[in-house]
Amino acid sequence: MDAAGSGSFVVGWGTLTLINAGLAQAKGRSGLNWWLLSILLGPIATLLIVVMAPLSREA
């Protein structure tokens, strides 16, 4: 892989981590924790966020 391809991979992976953090927050979970987890797991973390039920908000 050349340098240009590697750079676009990093940008794509970084974008995915931010999307995952937003999805996690929308489901009542910690955006920071899921952002960190997404750095390691990437698309697997996305799948986990999507299939997990939202946390109930207690008033």
All heavy atoms as TSV, in Angstrom:
chain	resi	resn	atom	element	x	y	z
A	1	MET	N	N	0.855	-1.181	0.000
A	1	MET	CA	C	0.000	0.000	0.000
A	1	MET	C	C	0.893	1.234	0.000
A	1	MET	O	O	1.852	1.315	0.749
A	1	MET	CB	C	-0.907	-0.036	1.239
A	1	MET	CG	C	-1.920	1.071	1.252
A	1	MET	SD	S	-3.017	1.074	2.695
A	1	MET	CE	C	-3.776	-0.505	2.635
A	2	ASP	N	N	0.569	2.195	-0.827
A	2	ASP	CA	C	1.373	3.409	-0.885
A	2	ASP	C	C	0.968	4.389	0.208
A	2	ASP	O	O	0.018	4.165	0.953
A	2	ASP	CB	C	1.261	4.049	-2.273
A	2	ASP	CG	C	-0.148	4.505	-2.605
A	2	ASP	OD1	O	-1.061	4.201	-1.829
A	2	ASP	OD2	O	-0.312	5.164	-3.646
A	3	ALA	N	N	1.686	5.481	0.321
A	3	ALA	CA	C	1.440	6.464	1.374
A	3	ALA	C	C	0.059	7.105	1.247
A	3	ALA	O	O	-0.603	7.364	2.242
A	3	ALA	CB	C	2.520	7.542	1.348
A	4	ALA	N	N	-0.388	7.361	0.035
A	4	ALA	CA	C	-1.702	7.979	-0.156
A	4	ALA	C	C	-2.818	7.037	0.293
A	4	ALA	O	O	-3.793	7.461	0.908
A	4	ALA	CB	C	-1.894	8.373	-1.612
A	5	GLY	N	N	-2.707	5.765	-0.005
A	5	GLY	CA	C	-3.710	4.795	0.418
A	5	GLY	C	C	-3.753	4.634	1.915
A	5	GLY	O	O	-4.814	4.490	2.514
A	6	SER	N	N	-2.608	4.668	2.549
A	6	SER	CA	C	-2.531	4.541	3.999
A	6	SER	C	C	-3.188	5.736	4.683
A	6	SER	O	O	-3.880	5.580	5.684
A	6	SER	CB	C	-1.075	4.423	4.433
A	6	SER	OG	O	-0.975	4.353	5.821
A	7	GLY	N	N	-2.976	6.924	4.134
A	7	GLY	CA	C	-3.573	8.130	4.711
A	7	GLY	C	C	-5.084	8.108	4.638
A	7	GLY	O	O	-5.770	8.499	5.592
A	8	SER	N	N	-5.632	7.636	3.521
A	8	SER	CA	C	-7.091	7.586	3.397
A	8	SER	C	C	-7.678	6.530	4.329
A	8	SER	O	O	-8.794	6.689	4.817
A	8	SER	CB	C	-7.505	7.335	1.949
A	8	SER	OG	O	-7.064	6.075	1.510
A	9	PHE	N	N	-6.943	5.461	4.590
A	9	PHE	CA	C	-7.394	4.446	5.536
A	9	PHE	C	C	-7.513	5.044	6.934
A	9	PHE	O	O	-8.504	4.825	7.632
A	9	PHE	CB	C	-6.417	3.265	5.542
A	9	PHE	CG	C	-6.759	2.198	6.535
A	9	PHE	CD1	C	-7.736	1.256	6.257
A	9	PHE	CD2	C	-6.110	2.134	7.765
A	9	PHE	CE1	C	-8.061	0.267	7.172
A	9	PHE	CE2	C	-6.422	1.157	8.685
A	9	PHE	CZ	C	-7.400	0.223	8.385
A	10	VAL	N	N	-6.518	5.815	7.333
A	10	VAL	CA	C	-6.520	6.428	8.661
A	10	VAL	C	C	-7.669	7.427	8.779
A	10	VAL	O	O	-8.359	7.471	9.801
A	10	VAL	CB	C	-5.161	7.106	8.949
A	10	VAL	CG1	C	-5.209	7.937	10.216
A	10	VAL	CG2	C	-4.062	6.062	9.033
A	11	VAL	N	N	-7.899	8.207	7.736
A	11	VAL	CA	C	-8.997	9.176	7.756
A	11	VAL	C	C	-10.339	8.448	7.849
A	11	VAL	O	O	-11.221	8.837	8.622
A	11	VAL	CB	C	-8.947	10.095	6.510
A	11	VAL	CG1	C	-10.213	10.919	6.380
A	11	VAL	CG2	C	-7.728	10.984	6.558
A	12	GLY	N	N	-10.509	7.385	7.092
A	12	GLY	CA	C	-11.752	6.618	7.133
A	12	GLY	C	C	-11.989	5.983	8.488
A	12	GLY	O	O	-13.106	6.001	9.016
A	13	TRP	N	N	-10.938	5.404	9.058
A	13	TRP	CA	C	-11.054	4.769	10.376
A	13	TRP	C	C	-11.375	5.828	11.436
A	13	TRP	O	O	-12.218	5.596	12.314
A	13	TRP	CB	C	-9.756	4.055	10.716
A	13	TRP	CG	C	-9.895	3.014	11.790
A	13	TRP	CD1	C	-9.818	3.218	13.132
A	13	TRP	CD2	C	-10.152	1.622	11.615
A	13	TRP	NE1	N	-9.989	2.041	13.800
A	13	TRP	CE2	C	-10.196	1.038	12.897
A	13	TRP	CE3	C	-10.325	0.819	10.505
A	13	TRP	CZ2	C	-10.420	-0.314	13.083
A	13	TRP	CZ3	C	-10.546	-0.534	10.702
A	13	TRP	CH2	C	-10.596	-1.084	11.982
A	14	GLY	N	N	-10.729	6.976	11.354
A	14	GLY	CA	C	-10.998	8.062	12.306
A	14	GLY	C	C	-12.423	8.567	12.199
A	14	GLY	O	O	-13.073	8.856	13.211
A	15	THR	N	N	-12.924	8.679	10.975
A	15	THR	CA	C	-14.310	9.094	10.781
A	15	THR	C	C	-15.266	8.079	11.379
A	15	THR	O	O	-16.257	8.441	12.027
A	15	THR	CB	C	-14.599	9.279	9.278
A	15	THR	OG1	O	-13.682	10.240	8.747
A	15	THR	CG2	C	-16.019	9.740	9.037
A	16	LEU	N	N	-14.983	6.812	11.194
A	16	LEU	CA	C	-15.825	5.762	11.761
A	16	LEU	C	C	-15.852	5.844	13.284
A	16	LEU	O	O	-16.912	5.648	13.894
A	16	LEU	CB	C	-15.332	4.384	11.313
A	16	LEU	CG	C	-16.145	3.195	11.804
A	16	LEU	CD1	C	-17.562	3.239	11.242
A	16	LEU	CD2	C	-15.460	1.898	11.424
A	17	THR	N	N	-14.728	6.153	13.913
A	17	THR	CA	C	-14.713	6.255	15.378
A	17	THR	C	C	-15.618	7.390	15.860
A	17	THR	O	O	-16.308	7.246	16.862
A	17	THR	CB	C	-13.288	6.466	15.928
A	17	THR	OG1	O	-12.769	7.717	15.478
A	17	THR	CG2	C	-12.356	5.346	15.532
A	18	LEU	N	N	-15.630	8.493	15.121
A	18	LEU	CA	C	-16.493	9.621	15.506
A	18	LEU	C	C	-17.970	9.281	15.301
A	18	LEU	O	O	-18.821	9.646	16.123
A	18	LEU	CB	C	-16.120	10.866	14.711
A	18	LEU	CG	C	-14.728	11.433	15.003
A	18	LEU	CD1	C	-14.416	12.567	14.041
A	18	LEU	CD2	C	-14.630	11.891	16.440
A	19	ILE	N	N	-18.279	8.588	14.229
A	19	ILE	CA	C	-19.662	8.153	13.983
A	19	ILE	C	C	-20.108	7.203	15.092
A	19	ILE	O	O	-21.221	7.324	15.619
A	19	ILE	CB	C	-19.781	7.488	12.599
A	19	ILE	CG1	C	-19.593	8.537	11.512
A	19	ILE	CG2	C	-21.117	6.754	12.457
A	19	ILE	CD1	C	-19.432	7.964	10.122
A	20	ASN	N	N	-19.244	6.291	15.484
A	20	ASN	CA	C	-19.577	5.346	16.555
A	20	ASN	C	C	-19.823	6.070	17.877
A	20	ASN	O	O	-20.730	5.706	18.626
A	20	ASN	CB	C	-18.479	4.307	16.720
A	20	ASN	CG	C	-18.479	3.286	15.613
A	20	ASN	OD1	O	-19.416	3.202	14.833
A	20	ASN	ND2	N	-17.422	2.506	15.529
A	21	ALA	N	N	-19.023	7.074	18.172
A	21	ALA	CA	C	-19.221	7.840	19.407
A	21	ALA	C	C	-20.586	8.520	19.397
A	21	ALA	O	O	-21.296	8.522	20.411
A	21	ALA	CB	C	-18.109	8.869	19.572
A	22	GLY	N	N	-20.974	9.079	18.266
A	22	GLY	CA	C	-22.287	9.710	18.152
A	22	GLY	C	C	-23.420	8.712	18.287
A	22	GLY	O	O	-24.428	8.982	18.953
A	23	LEU	N	N	-23.282	7.549	17.655
A	23	LEU	CA	C	-24.298	6.498	17.781
A	23	LEU	C	C	-24.437	6.055	19.235
A	23	LEU	O	O	-25.550	5.852	19.729
A	23	LEU	CB	C	-23.924	5.288	16.923
A	23	LEU	CG	C	-24.130	5.389	15.427
A	23	LEU	CD1	C	-23.501	4.184	14.728
A	23	LEU	CD2	C	-25.598	5.486	15.097
A	24	ALA	N	N	-23.309	5.886	19.899
A	24	ALA	CA	C	-23.334	5.446	21.295
A	24	ALA	C	C	-24.041	6.476	22.175
A	24	ALA	O	O	-24.867	6.116	23.014
A	24	ALA	CB	C	-21.914	5.205	21.796
A	25	GLN	N	N	-23.738	7.747	21.971
A	25	GLN	CA	C	-24.391	8.786	22.771
A	25	GLN	C	C	-25.888	8.832	22.500
A	25	GLN	O	O	-26.677	9.059	23.420
A	25	GLN	CB	C	-23.766	10.146	22.497
A	25	GLN	CG	C	-22.416	10.307	23.132
A	25	GLN	CD	C	-21.844	11.689	22.929
A	25	GLN	OE1	O	-22.186	12.387	21.978
A	25	GLN	NE2	N	-20.956	12.091	23.821
A	26	ALA	N	N	-26.279	8.605	21.264
A	26	ALA	CA	C	-27.704	8.598	20.927
A	26	ALA	C	C	-28.433	7.455	21.626
A	26	ALA	O	O	-29.631	7.547	21.876
A	26	ALA	CB	C	-27.887	8.494	19.423
A	27	LYS	N	N	-27.711	6.398	21.963
A	27	LYS	CA	C	-28.307	5.264	22.667
A	27	LYS	C	C	-28.076	5.334	24.174
A	27	LYS	O	O	-28.291	4.367	24.892
A	27	LYS	CB	C	-27.747	3.949	22.118
A	27	LYS	CG	C	-28.273	3.645	20.724
A	27	LYS	CD	C	-28.053	2.203	20.384
A	27	LYS	CE	C	-28.898	1.824	19.196
A	27	LYS	NZ	N	-28.981	0.378	19.057
A	28	GLY	N	N	-27.606	6.478	24.658
A	28	GLY	CA	C	-27.448	6.682	26.095
A	28	GLY	C	C	-26.180	6.093	26.672
A	28	GLY	O	O	-26.079	5.862	27.869
A	29	ARG	N	N	-25.205	5.813	25.837
A	29	ARG	CA	C	-23.945	5.231	26.298
A	29	ARG	C	C	-22.836	6.278	26.236
A	29	ARG	O	O	-22.988	7.332	25.638
A	29	ARG	CB	C	-23.599	4.014	25.451
A	29	ARG	CG	C	-24.681	2.966	25.520
A	29	ARG	CD	C	-24.336	1.719	24.774
A	29	ARG	NE	N	-25.442	0.774	24.791
A	29	ARG	CZ	C	-25.726	-0.044	25.786
A	29	ARG	NH1	N	-24.977	-0.047	26.864
A	29	ARG	NH2	N	-26.753	-0.861	25.719
A	30	SER	N	N	-21.709	5.973	26.823
A	30	SER	CA	C	-20.583	6.898	26.862
A	30	SER	C	C	-19.926	7.018	25.481
A	30	SER	O	O	-19.384	6.041	24.956
A	30	SER	CB	C	-19.546	6.412	27.877
A	30	SER	OG	O	-18.355	7.144	27.740
A	31	GLY	N	N	-19.963	8.220	24.934
A	31	GLY	CA	C	-19.330	8.448	23.641
A	31	GLY	C	C	-17.830	8.268	23.697
A	31	GLY	O	O	-17.232	7.704	22.775
A	32	LEU	N	N	-17.208	8.722	24.776
A	32	LEU	CA	C	-15.750	8.615	24.906
A	32	LEU	C	C	-15.310	7.155	24.976
A	32	LEU	O	O	-14.367	6.754	24.289
A	32	LEU	CB	C	-15.257	9.367	26.144
A	32	LEU	CG	C	-13.757	9.281	26.418
A	32	LEU	CD1	C	-12.950	9.860	25.262
A	32	LEU	CD2	C	-13.411	9.960	27.723
A	33	ASN	N	N	-15.998	6.365	25.789
A	33	ASN	CA	C	-15.629	4.951	25.899
A	33	ASN	C	C	-15.774	4.235	24.569
A	33	ASN	O	O	-14.919	3.433	24.190
A	33	ASN	CB	C	-16.478	4.251	26.963
A	33	ASN	CG	C	-16.102	4.669	28.362
A	33	ASN	OD1	O	-15.048	5.253	28.594
A	33	ASN	ND2	N	-16.982	4.406	29.305
A	34	TRP	N	N	-16.874	4.504	23.850
A	34	TRP	CA	C	-17.088	3.847	22.571
A	34	TRP	C	C	-16.145	4.379	21.502
A	34	TRP	O	O	-15.772	3.664	20.580
A	34	TRP	CB	C	-18.549	3.970	22.148
A	34	TRP	CG	C	-19.362	2.914	22.824
A	34	TRP	CD1	C	-20.065	3.047	23.974
A	34	TRP	CD2	C	-19.488	1.556	22.427
A	34	TRP	NE1	N	-20.637	1.849	24.314
A	34	TRP	CE2	C	-20.306	0.918	23.373
A	34	TRP	CE3	C	-19.012	0.813	21.355
A	34	TRP	CZ2	C	-20.642	-0.428	23.279
A	34	TRP	CZ3	C	-19.350	-0.522	21.256
A	34	TRP	CH2	C	-20.152	-1.132	22.216
A	35	TRP	N	N	-15.739	5.631	21.612
A	35	TRP	CA	C	-14.752	6.179	20.682
A	35	TRP	C	C	-13.425	5.432	20.855
A	35	TRP	O	O	-12.810	5.016	19.878
A	35	TRP	CB	C	-14.566	7.673	20.922
A	35	TRP	CG	C	-13.545	8.288	20.031
A	35	TRP	CD1	C	-13.698	8.617	18.718
A	35	TRP	CD2	C	-12.204	8.623	20.381
A	35	TRP	NE1	N	-12.524	9.144	18.238
A	35	TRP	CE2	C	-11.588	9.164	19.232
A	35	TRP	CE3	C	-11.458	8.529	21.554
A	35	TRP	CZ2	C	-10.278	9.600	19.222
A	35	TRP	CZ3	C	-10.154	8.968	21.539
A	35	TRP	CH2	C	-9.566	9.492	20.391
A	36	LEU	N	N	-13.014	5.252	22.109
A	36	LEU	CA	C	-11.773	4.527	22.377
A	36	LEU	C	C	-11.872	3.070	21.920
A	36	LEU	O	O	-10.935	2.531	21.322
A	36	LEU	CB	C	-11.431	4.586	23.873
A	36	LEU	CG	C	-11.048	5.973	24.399
A	36	LEU	CD1	C	-10.979	5.957	25.928
A	36	LEU	CD2	C	-9.740	6.432	23.800
A	37	LEU	N	N	-12.995	2.432	22.181
A	37	LEU	CA	C	-13.198	1.053	21.750
A	37	LEU	C	C	-13.197	0.954	20.224
A	37	LEU	O	O	-12.674	0.005	19.648
A	37	LEU	CB	C	-14.507	0.517	22.323
A	37	LEU	CG	C	-14.771	-0.964	22.168
A	37	LEU	CD1	C	-13.714	-1.784	22.909
A	37	LEU	CD2	C	-16.152	-1.303	22.681
A	38	SER	N	N	-13.741	1.963	19.578
A	38	SER	CA	C	-13.808	1.968	18.120
A	38	SER	C	C	-12.438	2.099	17.474
A	38	SER	O	O	-12.239	1.633	16.347
A	38	SER	CB	C	-14.700	3.109	17.640
A	38	SER	OG	O	-16.020	2.896	18.046
A	39	ILE	N	N	-11.511	2.741	18.155
A	39	ILE	CA	C	-10.148	2.824	17.626
A	39	ILE	C	C	-9.574	1.417	17.464
A	39	ILE	O	O	-8.898	1.119	16.485
A	39	ILE	CB	C	-9.251	3.686	18.537
A	39	ILE	CG1	C	-9.692	5.151	18.465
A	39	ILE	CG2	C	-7.786	3.560	18.145
A	39	ILE	CD1	C	-8.976	6.054	19.449
A	40	LEU	N	N	-9.902	0.547	18.413
A	40	LEU	CA	C	-9.388	-0.825	18.365
A	40	LEU	C	C	-10.224	-1.752	17.486
A	40	LEU	O	O	-9.677	-2.560	16.738
A	40	LEU	CB	C	-9.323	-1.404	19.786
A	40	LEU	CG	C	-8.419	-0.672	20.765
A	40	LEU	CD1	C	-8.588	-1.254	22.153
A	40	LEU	CD2	C	-6.983	-0.737	20.314
A	41	LEU	N	N	-11.556	-1.632	17.574
A	41	LEU	CA	C	-12.432	-2.597	16.920
A	41	LEU	C	C	-13.039	-2.127	15.606
A	41	LEU	O	O	-13.494	-2.955	14.819
A	41	LEU	CB	C	-13.562	-2.997	17.875
A	41	LEU	CG	C	-13.147	-3.658	19.179
A	41	LEU	CD1	C	-14.370	-3.995	20.008
A	41	LEU	CD2	C	-12.331	-4.908	18.917
A	42	GLY	N	N	-13.106	-0.825	15.385
A	42	GLY	CA	C	-13.636	-0.277	14.140
A	42	GLY	C	C	-15.039	-0.746	13.812
A	42	GLY	O	O	-15.972	-0.528	14.587
A	43	PRO	N	N	-15.219	-1.410	12.670
A	43	PRO	CA	C	-16.555	-1.818	12.223
A	43	PRO	C	C	-17.248	-2.802	13.172
A	43	PRO	O	O	-18.472	-2.836	13.239
A	43	PRO	CB	C	-16.299	-2.493	10.874
A	43	PRO	CG	C	-14.967	-2.020	10.441
A	43	PRO	CD	C	-14.192	-1.703	11.676
A	44	ILE	N	N	-16.490	-3.565	13.917
A	44	ILE	CA	C	-17.097	-4.487	14.883
A	44	ILE	C	C	-17.798	-3.693	15.983
A	44	ILE	O	O	-18.887	-4.051	16.431
A	44	ILE	CB	C	-16.037	-5.451	15.463
A	44	ILE	CG1	C	-15.482	-6.321	14.340
A	44	ILE	CG2	C	-16.613	-6.298	16.591
A	44	ILE	CD1	C	-14.271	-7.126	14.721
A	45	ALA	N	N	-17.188	-2.587	16.407
A	45	ALA	CA	C	-17.817	-1.722	17.405
A	45	ALA	C	C	-19.106	-1.116	16.853
A	45	ALA	O	O	-20.096	-0.987	17.580
A	45	ALA	CB	C	-16.857	-0.621	17.839
A	46	THR	N	N	-19.115	-0.766	15.577
A	46	THR	CA	C	-20.329	-0.236	14.953
A	46	THR	C	C	-21.445	-1.267	15.040
A	46	THR	O	O	-22.574	-0.939	15.407
A	46	THR	CB	C	-20.072	0.125	13.472
A	46	THR	OG1	O	-18.955	0.998	13.387
A	46	THR	CG2	C	-21.288	0.795	12.863
A	47	LEU	N	N	-21.137	-2.500	14.705
A	47	LEU	CA	C	-22.131	-3.570	14.767
A	47	LEU	C	C	-22.655	-3.734	16.196
A	47	LEU	O	O	-23.867	-3.866	16.414
A	47	LEU	CB	C	-21.521	-4.885	14.275
A	47	LEU	CG	C	-22.427	-6.097	14.345
A	47	LEU	CD1	C	-23.601	-5.944	13.397
A	47	LEU	CD2	C	-21.649	-7.356	14.046
A	48	LEU	N	N	-21.762	-3.707	17.176
A	48	LEU	CA	C	-22.186	-3.854	18.570
A	48	LEU	C	C	-23.109	-2.724	18.997
A	48	LEU	O	O	-24.132	-2.957	19.661
A	48	LEU	CB	C	-20.963	-3.901	19.488
A	48	LEU	CG	C	-20.087	-5.142	19.384
A	48	LEU	CD1	C	-18.826	-4.968	20.228
A	48	LEU	CD2	C	-20.856	-6.374	19.807
A	49	ILE	N	N	-22.779	-1.504	18.617
A	49	ILE	CA	C	-23.613	-0.358	18.989
A	49	ILE	C	C	-24.999	-0.488	18.366
A	49	ILE	O	O	-26.012	-0.232	19.013
A	49	ILE	CB	C	-22.952	0.971	18.551
A	49	ILE	CG1	C	-21.668	1.209	19.331
A	49	ILE	CG2	C	-23.904	2.136	18.748
A	49	ILE	CD1	C	-20.810	2.329	18.776
A	50	VAL	N	N	-25.044	-0.888	17.119
A	50	VAL	CA	C	-26.326	-0.972	16.415
A	50	VAL	C	C	-27.216	-2.057	16.991
A	50	VAL	O	O	-28.419	-1.855	17.140
A	50	VAL	CB	C	-26.075	-1.197	14.897
A	50	VAL	CG1	C	-27.365	-1.537	14.174
A	50	VAL	CG2	C	-25.435	0.044	14.283
A	51	VAL	N	N	-26.663	-3.211	17.348
A	51	VAL	CA	C	-27.504	-4.317	17.834
A	51	VAL	C	C	-27.846	-4.219	19.327
A	51	VAL	O	O	-28.797	-4.844	19.757
A	51	VAL	CB	C	-26.877	-5.702	17.518
A	51	VAL	CG1	C	-26.722	-5.891	16.035
A	51	VAL	CG2	C	-25.574	-5.902	18.248
A	52	MET	N	N	-27.086	-3.451	20.078
A	52	MET	CA	C	-27.370	-3.323	21.506
A	52	MET	C	C	-28.589	-2.412	21.718
A	52	MET	O	O	-28.753	-1.413	21.035
A	52	MET	CB	C	-26.173	-2.744	22.257
A	52	MET	CG	C	-24.995	-3.699	22.308
A	52	MET	SD	S	-23.502	-2.964	22.993
A	52	MET	CE	C	-23.956	-2.787	24.684
A	53	ALA	N	N	-29.409	-2.786	22.677
A	53	ALA	CA	C	-30.590	-1.985	23.000
A	53	ALA	C	C	-30.157	-0.678	23.682
A	53	ALA	O	O	-29.156	-0.656	24.407
A	53	ALA	CB	C	-31.517	-2.760	23.928
A	54	PRO	N	N	-30.909	0.395	23.446
A	54	PRO	CA	C	-30.582	1.656	24.134
A	54	PRO	C	C	-30.749	1.532	25.642
A	54	PRO	O	O	-31.564	0.739	26.119
A	54	PRO	CB	C	-31.605	2.655	23.572
A	54	PRO	CG	C	-32.216	2.002	22.394
A	54	PRO	CD	C	-32.032	0.525	22.554
A	55	LEU	N	N	-29.960	2.286	26.376
A	55	LEU	CA	C	-30.109	2.306	27.825
A	55	LEU	C	C	-31.344	3.130	28.160
A	55	LEU	O	O	-31.610	4.163	27.550
A	55	LEU	CB	C	-28.886	2.946	28.488
A	55	LEU	CG	C	-27.579	2.168	28.368
A	55	LEU	CD1	C	-26.445	2.960	29.024
A	55	LEU	CD2	C	-27.695	0.811	29.022
A	56	SER	N	N	-32.100	2.659	29.149
A	56	SER	CA	C	-33.277	3.421	29.552
A	56	SER	C	C	-32.836	4.599	30.399
A	56	SER	O	O	-31.928	4.509	31.213
A	56	SER	CB	C	-34.241	2.526	30.341
A	56	SER	OG	O	-33.603	2.059	31.512
A	57	ARG	N	N	-33.476	5.710	30.159
A	57	ARG	CA	C	-33.158	6.936	30.915
A	57	ARG	C	C	-34.116	7.035	32.099
A	57	ARG	O	O	-35.319	7.115	31.923
A	57	ARG	CB	C	-33.270	8.158	30.034
A	57	ARG	CG	C	-32.297	8.123	28.888
A	57	ARG	CD	C	-32.342	9.421	28.133
A	57	ARG	NE	N	-31.508	9.333	26.947
A	57	ARG	CZ	C	-30.363	9.979	26.818
A	57	ARG	NH1	N	-29.936	10.758	27.776
A	57	ARG	NH2	N	-29.662	9.861	25.725
A	58	GLU	N	N	-33.519	7.039	33.283
A	58	GLU	CA	C	-34.345	7.132	34.496
A	58	GLU	C	C	-34.394	8.577	34.933
A	58	GLU	O	O	-33.379	9.249	35.048
A	58	GLU	CB	C	-33.763	6.244	35.577
A	58	GLU	CG	C	-33.759	4.772	35.179
A	58	GLU	CD	C	-33.150	3.898	36.266
A	58	GLU	OE1	O	-33.077	4.330	37.410
A	58	GLU	OE2	O	-32.725	2.784	35.927
A	59	ALA	N	N	-35.586	9.052	35.214
A	59	ALA	CA	C	-35.771	10.460	35.576
A	59	ALA	C	C	-35.566	10.709	37.035
A	59	ALA	O	O	-35.527	9.997	37.889
A	59	ALA	CB	C	-37.159	10.919	35.179
